[in-house]
Amino acid sequence: MDDTSLANDTDNDDVTPEERLRAAQTIAYPSPAARPRKNQVDCPPFVVVLFGATGDLARRKLLCGLAYLAVSNLTSGMRIIGTSLDDLTDDQFRAFARESIESVGARKLTDAQWAEFAPLLSYVAQSAGPAALAARVAKEEKELGPGVQRLYYLSVPPKAASAVITLLKEAKLIDRSRVIMEKPFGQDLESAIALNAELHQTFKERQIFRIDHFLGKEAAQNILAFRFANGLFEPIWSRNFIDHVQIDIPESLGLDARAAFYEPTGAYKDMVVTHLFQVMAFVAMEPPTALEPRAISEEKNKVFRSLEPIQPEDVVRGQYIGYRDEHGVNPESDTETFIALRARIDNWRWAGVPFYLRTGKKLAEGQRIISIAFKEAPKSMFPANSGIGAQGPDHLTFDLADESKVSLSFYGKRPGPGMRLDKLSMQFSTEETSRAGDVLEAYERLILDALHGDHTLFTTADGIESLWERSIPLLDNPPPVKSYPAGSWGPNSIHQLIAPHAWRLPFERVWRGKKPT
């Protein structure tokens, strides 16, 4: 058995750890340049079953991502079976998919591409039961030929995951399969442990892919490149040179008819445990022994184990004015639509360095940044009116938006007589490179990684349980929510939380645009 076949054999337990490690290294793609290109495919054909196929996430992201993977030849064969509570025919589901891609999809399909993609789509109503789903999977597998694997994407609420797993067991569709779990993974430590235990009764850990689409973004992975590939940055990546770190993910959107999900969840469970802490781990982790899934996951989990419990006094919870008037929301709701917190990592590298995290709904802008604030240099040699220190410390900023950007700010001399200093910056954008067309959207990358069996950018059972355990003080005794106007940056008390520092958003400076050619 070669390494590639070993990596794709999800039910083989008669292999050594060394063989598994070689297999993981074979199928891991740590950089965009190393990932498969067109006509460079090394994974088997797959039948993808998309649960929640008519939901909001499927409409906005998943169908478009699957379409791109199918028509760009990044896979060696694919069939997509949609299933949900809606009763649709194959043609109706195809019409839904085409409307979704054309109206909100990040990538549009040409008529020729749609003609190629449409026959790959079919639909089975969930009410038809396990036998109907099994029959459709068997039909698609027969058309794809030998060596077919199965991928299940659970784009369903957490409370519905158990029913889907039961359906798959009854349909006898566990063999040769992988399953992608959407966030949030549990609501607290007890529910996360229970969900992991239930999953492990059916699937092995290597078959489970707990998704965080933030880690699929080009800029998030660029953190690893900046830290571990450059002698300029790695020596200063510690408490000796870094003053504090901000991870700021404000959203300008509201509920978007998701009250049934959001009301029992809130901003902390929806965003912080699932996304912001995961990004924080990329910033804070120690160098892995190799750029492969197991080594990276272990270093991330060390960060989670070193995270000090989140105390209520280090948290500001907010709720935008008008939230309680939204359809489906309790008129006396205490659910937070905004949260800002101060986190501390209790290890040698980060002792004394605060990590400030902020996210929320209906804020002034939709942004996704990581900002590393460096300690300020001694200023004694510069005259009092030189401008040194007037615009804060130097920052390294990663923009996690789809157009990946990185900026390094620093003081420089203003041209002319005297010694006057201004804040300057060096900026980089993937859109300015010749490889901009190679960038995969986050869900495209993560689905492709799951097809390859690559866990690098996915969370583990141990990691998610560690985060819920450190959330216990906050979940048991949350501070009261404070109201804030829609379109603002949150409750005023966020400034006391971060003092004597200041939030990087809103920016006083703007990103430079791409220069015309």
C-alpha positions as CSV (number, residue, x, y, z in Angstrom):
1,M,0.0,0.0,0.0
2,D,1.5,3.4,-0.9
3,D,1.2,6.6,1.2
4,T,-1.6,8.1,-0.9
5,S,-3.8,5.0,-0.7
6,L,-3.2,4.9,3.0
7,A,-4.2,8.5,3.5
8,N,-7.5,7.8,1.7
9,D,-8.3,4.6,3.5
10,T,-10.3,6.1,6.4
11,D,-11.1,2.8,8.0
12,N,-7.7,1.2,8.2
13,D,-6.5,0.9,11.8
14,D,-3.7,-1.6,11.1
15,V,-1.0,1.0,10.3
16,T,1.8,2.4,12.4
17,P,2.0,6.0,13.6
18,E,5.0,6.5,11.3
19,E,2.9,5.4,8.3
20,R,0.1,7.8,9.3
21,L,2.6,10.6,9.6
22,R,4.1,10.0,6.2
23,A,0.6,9.8,4.8
24,A,-0.3,13.1,6.4
25,Q,2.8,14.8,5.0
26,T,2.0,13.4,1.5
27,I,-1.5,15.0,1.5
28,A,-0.8,18.2,3.3
29,Y,-0.4,21.4,1.2
30,P,1.1,24.0,3.5
31,S,1.5,26.8,0.9
32,P,-0.5,27.9,-2.1
33,A,2.4,27.0,-4.4
34,A,2.3,23.4,-3.1
35,R,-1.4,23.0,-3.5
36,P,-2.8,21.2,-6.5
37,R,-3.3,23.1,-9.7
38,K,-5.5,22.4,-12.7
39,N,-4.8,19.0,-14.1
40,Q,-2.8,18.1,-11.0
41,V,-5.1,15.9,-9.0
42,D,-4.1,13.4,-6.4
43,C,-7.3,12.6,-4.6
44,P,-9.9,10.0,-5.4
45,P,-13.4,10.8,-6.7
46,F,-16.0,11.8,-4.1
47,V,-19.7,11.8,-3.6
48,V,-20.4,14.9,-1.5
49,V,-23.7,14.9,0.5
50,L,-24.6,18.4,1.5
51,F,-27.0,18.5,4.5
52,G,-28.8,21.8,4.9
53,A,-28.5,22.2,1.1
54,T,-31.1,25.0,0.9
55,G,-29.9,26.9,3.9
56,D,-28.2,30.3,4.1
57,L,-24.6,29.0,4.2
58,A,-25.1,26.6,1.3
59,R,-26.7,29.4,-0.7
60,R,-24.0,32.0,0.0
61,K,-20.8,29.9,0.1
62,L,-21.0,26.1,-0.2
63,L,-22.7,25.6,-3.6
64,C,-20.5,28.2,-5.2
65,G,-17.4,26.6,-3.7
66,L,-18.3,23.1,-4.7
67,A,-19.1,24.4,-8.2
68,Y,-15.6,26.0,-8.5
69,L,-13.8,22.8,-7.3
70,A,-15.8,20.7,-9.7
71,V,-15.3,22.8,-12.9
72,S,-11.7,23.8,-12.2
73,N,-10.4,20.3,-12.3
74,L,-9.1,20.4,-8.8
75,T,-10.8,17.1,-8.2
76,S,-10.7,13.8,-10.1
77,G,-14.5,13.4,-10.1
78,M,-17.4,14.6,-7.9
79,R,-21.1,14.2,-7.5
80,I,-23.1,16.5,-5.1
81,I,-26.2,15.3,-3.4
82,G,-28.2,18.0,-1.7
83,T,-30.6,17.1,1.2
84,S,-32.7,19.2,3.5
85,L,-36.2,19.5,5.0
86,D,-37.5,21.0,1.7
87,D,-39.1,18.7,-0.8
88,L,-37.4,19.4,-4.1
89,T,-36.8,17.6,-7.4
90,D,-33.4,17.4,-8.9
91,D,-34.2,20.1,-11.4
92,Q,-35.6,22.4,-8.7
93,F,-32.4,22.0,-6.7
94,R,-30.3,22.8,-9.7
95,A,-32.4,25.9,-10.3
96,F,-31.8,26.9,-6.6
97,A,-28.1,26.3,-7.0
98,R,-27.8,28.3,-10.2
99,E,-29.8,31.3,-8.7
100,S,-27.6,31.2,-5.6
101,I,-24.3,31.2,-7.6
102,E,-25.5,33.9,-9.9
103,S,-26.9,36.2,-7.2
104,V,-24.5,35.9,-4.3
105,G,-21.7,33.6,-5.3
106,A,-18.2,34.9,-5.1
107,R,-17.4,33.2,-8.5
108,K,-19.8,33.2,-11.4
109,L,-20.1,30.3,-13.8
110,T,-20.2,30.7,-17.6
111,D,-22.9,28.9,-19.5
112,A,-20.4,26.2,-20.5
113,Q,-19.3,25.7,-16.9
114,W,-22.9,25.5,-15.7
115,A,-23.6,22.9,-18.3
116,E,-20.7,20.9,-16.9
117,F,-21.7,21.4,-13.3
118,A,-25.5,20.9,-13.4
119,P,-25.5,17.2,-14.2
120,L,-23.3,16.6,-11.1
121,L,-26.1,17.9,-8.8
122,S,-29.0,15.8,-7.5
123,Y,-31.4,16.0,-4.5
124,V,-32.9,13.7,-1.9
125,A,-35.4,15.1,0.6
126,Q,-34.5,14.3,4.2
127,S,-38.0,13.1,4.7
128,A,-37.4,10.3,2.2
129,G,-35.4,8.5,4.8
130,P,-32.1,6.6,4.9
131,A,-32.9,4.1,2.2
132,A,-33.5,6.8,-0.4
133,L,-30.3,8.5,0.5
134,A,-28.3,5.3,0.4
135,A,-29.8,4.4,-3.0
136,R,-28.8,7.8,-4.5
137,V,-25.3,7.6,-3.1
138,A,-24.9,4.1,-4.6
139,K,-26.1,5.3,-8.0
140,E,-23.6,8.2,-8.0
141,E,-20.8,6.0,-6.8
142,K,-21.5,3.5,-9.6
143,E,-21.2,6.3,-12.2
144,L,-17.9,7.6,-10.7
145,G,-16.3,4.1,-10.8
146,P,-13.9,2.4,-8.4
147,G,-12.2,4.0,-5.4
148,V,-15.0,6.5,-4.6
149,Q,-14.9,8.2,-1.2
150,R,-17.7,10.0,0.6
151,L,-17.8,13.5,2.2
152,Y,-20.7,14.7,4.3
153,Y,-21.0,18.4,5.0
154,L,-23.3,19.1,7.9
155,S,-24.5,22.7,7.3
156,V,-27.1,22.3,10.0
157,P,-27.7,23.7,13.5
158,P,-25.8,21.9,16.3
159,K,-29.0,20.4,17.6
160,A,-29.7,18.7,14.2
161,A,-26.2,17.1,14.0
162,S,-27.3,14.0,16.0
163,A,-30.2,13.3,13.7
164,V,-28.0,13.5,10.6
165,I,-25.4,11.1,12.2
166,T,-28.3,8.7,13.0
167,L,-29.5,8.9,9.4
168,L,-26.0,8.1,8.0
169,K,-25.7,5.1,10.4
170,E,-29.1,3.8,9.4
171,A,-28.3,4.3,5.7
172,K,-25.0,2.3,6.3
173,L,-23.0,5.1,4.7
174,I,-20.1,5.4,7.3
175,D,-17.5,3.4,5.4
176,R,-15.0,5.4,3.2
177,S,-16.4,8.6,4.6
178,R,-15.4,12.0,6.1
179,V,-17.6,14.5,7.8
180,I,-17.3,18.3,8.0
181,M,-18.9,19.7,11.1
182,E,-20.1,23.4,11.1
183,K,-19.7,25.7,14.0
184,P,-20.4,26.2,16.8
185,F,-19.2,22.8,18.1
186,G,-21.3,22.5,21.2
187,Q,-22.6,25.3,23.5
188,D,-20.3,24.6,26.5
189,L,-17.9,22.0,27.8
190,E,-20.6,19.4,28.7
191,S,-22.3,19.6,25.3
192,A,-19.0,19.6,23.4
193,I,-17.8,16.5,25.2
194,A,-21.2,14.8,24.6
195,L,-21.1,15.7,20.8
196,N,-17.5,14.4,20.5
197,A,-18.5,11.2,22.3
198,E,-21.4,10.7,20.0
199,L,-19.3,11.4,16.9
200,H,-16.7,9.0,18.0
201,Q,-19.2,6.2,18.3
202,T,-19.7,6.4,14.6
203,F,-16.6,8.1,13.1
204,K,-12.9,8.0,13.9
205,E,-11.3,11.2,14.8
206,R,-9.3,11.3,11.5
207,Q,-12.7,11.2,9.6
208,I,-14.0,14.4,11.4
209,F,-13.2,17.9,10.1
210,R,-14.4,20.7,12.5
211,I,-14.4,23.7,10.2
212,D,-13.4,27.3,10.9
213,H,-13.5,29.2,7.7
214,F,-11.3,32.0,9.0
215,L,-8.3,29.6,9.0
216,G,-9.0,28.9,5.3
217,K,-8.3,32.5,4.4
218,E,-5.0,33.3,2.6
219,A,-4.1,36.0,5.2
220,A,-4.6,33.7,8.2
221,Q,-2.1,31.2,6.7
222,N,0.2,34.1,5.8
223,I,0.8,34.5,9.6
224,L,2.6,31.2,9.6
225,A,4.7,32.3,6.7
226,F,5.6,35.6,8.3
227,R,6.5,34.1,11.6
228,F,8.4,31.0,10.7
229,A,9.9,31.7,7.3
230,N,11.5,35.1,8.0
231,G,14.5,35.7,10.3
232,L,13.3,39.4,10.5
233,F,10.1,38.5,12.5
234,E,10.5,35.3,14.4
235,P,13.2,36.6,16.8
236,I,11.0,39.5,17.9
237,W,7.7,37.5,18.2
238,S,7.5,37.4,22.0
239,R,6.8,39.4,25.2
240,N,10.2,41.1,24.8
241,F,9.2,43.1,21.8
242,I,5.4,42.8,21.4
243,D,3.3,45.0,23.7
244,H,-0.2,43.7,22.9
245,V,-2.2,42.0,20.2
246,Q,-5.7,42.8,18.8
247,I,-8.0,40.5,16.8
248,D,-10.9,42.6,15.7
249,I,-13.8,41.1,13.6
250,P,-16.6,43.6,13.6
251,E,-19.6,43.0,11.3
252,S,-21.9,45.6,9.8
253,L,-24.7,43.0,9.2
254,G,-27.5,42.1,11.6
255,L,-29.2,38.8,12.2
256,D,-30.3,38.1,8.5
257,A,-33.3,36.1,9.7
258,R,-31.1,33.8,11.9
259,A,-32.7,34.6,15.2
260,A,-33.6,31.0,15.9
261,F,-29.8,30.2,15.8
262,Y,-28.4,33.4,17.2
263,E,-30.8,33.9,20.2
264,P,-29.5,30.9,22.2
265,T,-26.0,31.3,20.9
266,G,-24.7,34.9,21.0
267,A,-21.5,36.5,19.9
268,Y,-19.1,34.6,22.2
269,K,-20.2,31.1,21.2
270,D,-20.8,32.0,17.6
271,M,-17.6,33.8,16.9
272,V,-15.0,33.9,19.8
273,V,-14.7,30.2,20.6
274,T,-15.1,29.1,17.0
275,H,-13.1,31.8,15.1
276,L,-11.2,34.4,17.1
277,F,-9.5,31.9,19.5
278,Q,-8.5,29.8,16.5
279,V,-6.9,32.8,14.8
280,M,-5.2,33.7,18.1
281,A,-3.6,30.3,18.2
282,F,-1.9,30.9,14.8
283,V,-0.5,34.2,16.2
284,A,0.7,32.7,19.5
285,M,1.7,29.1,18.7
286,E,5.3,27.8,19.0
287,P,7.1,26.6,15.9
288,P,5.7,23.2,14.9
289,T,8.2,20.4,14.3
290,A,6.9,20.1,10.8
291,L,4.4,21.9,8.6
292,E,1.9,19.0,8.8
293,P,-1.4,18.5,10.4
294,R,-0.5,16.7,13.6
295,A,2.4,19.0,14.5
296,I,0.4,22.2,13.9
297,S,-2.7,20.9,15.8
298,E,-0.5,20.0,18.8
299,E,1.0,23.5,18.9
300,K,-2.4,25.1,18.7
301,N,-3.7,22.9,21.4
302,K,-0.8,24.0,23.6
303,V,-1.9,27.6,23.2
304,F,-5.5,26.6,24.3
305,R,-4.2,24.7,27.3
306,S,-2.1,27.8,28.3
307,L,-5.1,30.2,27.9
308,E,-6.1,31.5,31.3
309,P,-9.8,31.1,32.1
310,I,-11.9,34.0,30.7
311,Q,-13.0,36.1,33.7
312,P,-16.2,38.2,33.6
313,E,-14.3,41.3,34.7
314,D,-12.2,41.0,31.5
315,V,-15.3,41.0,29.2
316,V,-17.7,43.6,27.8
317,R,-20.9,42.2,26.5
318,G,-23.2,44.4,24.3
319,Q,-26.5,44.3,22.5
320,Y,-27.4,46.7,19.7
321,I,-30.5,48.8,20.2
322,G,-33.4,47.2,18.4
323,Y,-32.2,43.6,18.7
324,R,-35.1,42.8,21.1
325,D,-37.6,44.0,18.4
326,E,-36.2,41.5,15.8
327,H,-38.6,38.7,14.7
328,G,-38.0,35.6,16.8
329,V,-36.1,37.4,19.6
330,N,-37.2,37.3,23.2
331,P,-38.3,40.9,24.2
332,E,-36.3,40.5,27.4
333,S,-33.3,38.8,25.7
334,D,-29.9,38.9,27.4
335,T,-28.1,37.5,24.4
336,E,-25.0,39.5,23.5
337,T,-24.7,40.7,19.9
338,F,-21.3,42.2,20.7
339,I,-18.3,41.0,22.8
340,A,-14.9,42.4,23.6
341,L,-12.5,40.6,26.0
342,R,-8.9,40.6,27.3
343,A,-7.3,37.2,27.1
344,R,-4.0,36.1,28.6
345,I,-1.7,33.2,27.6
346,D,0.2,31.8,30.6
347,N,3.5,30.6,29.0
348,W,7.0,31.8,28.7
349,R,6.6,33.5,25.3
350,W,3.5,35.5,26.1
351,A,3.5,36.2,29.8
352,G,2.2,39.7,30.4
353,V,1.1,40.3,26.8
354,P,-2.7,40.9,26.6
355,F,-4.7,39.7,23.6
356,Y,-7.7,41.9,22.9
357,L,-10.6,40.3,20.9
358,R,-13.7,42.1,19.6
359,T,-16.6,41.1,17.4
360,G,-20.2,42.0,17.1
361,K,-23.3,42.6,14.9
362,K,-24.4,46.0,13.4
363,L,-21.1,47.7,14.0
364,A,-19.7,50.7,12.0
365,E,-17.8,48.6,9.5
366,G,-17.3,45.0,8.5
367,Q,-13.5,44.3,9.0
368,R,-11.3,41.4,9.9
369,I,-7.9,42.4,11.2
370,I,-5.1,41.1,13.4
371,S,-2.9,43.8,14.7
372,I,0.5,43.2,16.4
373,A,1.6,46.2,18.5
374,F,5.3,46.4,19.1
375,K,6.8,48.0,22.2
376,E,7.9,51.6,21.6
377,A,11.5,52.6,21.3
378,P,13.2,54.9,23.8
379,K,12.5,58.5,22.7
380,S,15.0,60.5,24.7
381,M,17.2,61.4,21.7
382,F,14.3,63.1,19.8
383,P,13.1,66.6,20.6
384,A,9.7,67.0,22.3
385,N,8.0,68.4,19.2
386,S,9.4,65.8,16.8
387,G,6.2,63.8,16.6
388,I,7.7,60.5,18.0
389,G,5.0,58.6,19.8
390,A,2.2,60.8,18.7
391,Q,0.6,58.1,16.5
392,G,1.1,55.1,18.8
393,P,3.4,52.1,18.5
394,D,4.5,50.4,15.3
395,H,2.0,47.7,14.1
396,L,2.1,44.7,11.9
397,T,-1.4,44.3,10.6
398,F,-3.0,41.3,8.8
399,D,-6.3,42.0,6.9
400,L,-8.3,38.7,6.8
401,A,-10.6,40.0,4.0
402,D,-10.8,38.1,0.8
403,E,-8.2,40.4,-0.7
404,S,-5.4,39.4,1.6
405,K,-3.3,42.3,2.8
406,V,-0.4,42.9,5.3
407,S,0.9,46.2,6.5
408,L,3.9,47.2,8.6
409,S,3.8,50.7,10.1
410,F,6.8,52.6,11.5
411,Y,8.1,56.1,12.1
412,G,10.2,57.8,9.5
413,K,11.6,61.3,8.9
414,R,9.4,63.9,7.2
415,P,11.2,65.4,4.2
416,G,12.6,68.9,4.8
417,P,14.5,70.8,7.4
418,G,14.5,69.7,11.1
419,M,13.7,66.4,12.7
420,R,9.9,65.8,12.3
421,L,8.6,62.2,12.2
422,D,5.5,60.8,10.4
423,K,4.0,57.4,10.6
424,L,4.7,55.5,7.4
425,S,3.8,52.0,6.2
426,M,4.9,49.2,3.9
427,Q,2.0,47.3,2.5
428,F,1.5,44.0,0.6
429,S,-1.6,42.6,-1.2
430,T,-2.1,39.3,-2.9
431,E,-4.1,41.2,-5.6
432,E,-0.8,42.9,-6.6
433,T,1.0,39.6,-7.3
434,S,1.0,37.5,-10.5
435,R,-0.5,34.6,-8.5
436,A,-3.7,36.5,-7.4
437,G,-5.8,34.2,-9.6
438,D,-4.6,31.1,-7.6
439,V,-6.2,32.3,-4.3
440,L,-8.9,29.9,-3.1
441,E,-11.9,31.3,-1.2
442,A,-11.9,30.0,2.4
443,Y,-14.6,27.3,1.9
444,E,-13.1,26.2,-1.3
445,R,-9.7,25.6,0.3
446,L,-11.2,23.8,3.4
447,I,-13.5,21.5,1.4
448,L,-10.5,20.7,-0.9
449,D,-8.4,20.0,2.2
450,A,-11.1,17.7,3.6
451,L,-11.1,15.8,0.2
452,H,-7.4,15.3,0.6
453,G,-7.7,14.3,4.2
454,D,-5.6,17.2,5.4
455,H,-6.5,18.3,9.0
456,T,-4.0,21.2,9.1
457,L,-6.7,24.0,9.1
458,F,-9.3,22.2,11.2
459,T,-9.8,22.0,14.9
460,T,-9.5,18.9,17.1
461,A,-11.7,17.5,19.8
462,D,-9.1,18.3,22.5
463,G,-8.7,21.8,21.3
464,I,-12.4,22.7,21.3
465,E,-12.9,21.1,24.7
466,S,-10.0,23.1,26.1
467,L,-11.6,26.3,24.9
468,W,-15.0,25.5,26.4
469,E,-13.3,24.6,29.7
470,R,-11.6,28.0,29.8
471,S,-14.9,29.7,29.1
472,I,-16.6,28.3,32.2
473,P,-16.1,31.4,34.4
474,L,-17.7,33.6,31.7
475,L,-20.5,31.3,30.8
476,D,-21.4,30.7,34.5
477,N,-21.4,34.4,35.4
478,P,-21.7,36.6,32.3
479,P,-21.6,40.4,32.9
480,P,-24.8,42.2,31.9
481,V,-25.2,43.3,28.3
482,K,-24.8,47.0,27.6
483,S,-26.7,48.6,24.8
484,Y,-25.0,50.3,21.9
485,P,-26.4,52.1,18.8
486,A,-26.4,50.2,15.5
487,G,-23.6,51.6,13.3
488,S,-21.3,52.3,16.3
489,W,-18.2,50.5,17.5
490,G,-19.9,49.0,20.5
491,P,-20.5,50.0,24.2
492,N,-18.3,52.9,25.5
493,S,-16.8,50.6,28.2
494,I,-14.6,48.9,25.6
495,H,-12.2,51.8,25.8
496,Q,-11.7,51.2,29.6
497,L,-11.1,47.5,28.8
498,I,-8.2,48.2,26.5
499,A,-6.7,51.3,28.3
500,P,-4.0,52.6,28.2
501,H,-4.0,51.2,24.6
502,A,-6.5,52.1,21.9
503,W,-8.5,50.0,19.4
504,R,-6.9,49.9,15.9
505,L,-10.3,50.2,14.3
506,P,-11.4,52.5,13.0
507,F,-8.2,53.1,11.0
508,E,-6.9,56.6,10.7
509,R,-5.1,55.5,7.6
510,V,-6.5,53.5,4.7
511,W,-5.1,50.7,2.7
512,R,-3.5,51.7,-0.5
513,G,-5.4,50.6,-3.6
514,K,-3.9,48.6,-6.5
515,K,-1.9,50.8,-8.8
516,P,-3.2,50.9,-12.3
517,T,-1.1,49.1,-14.9
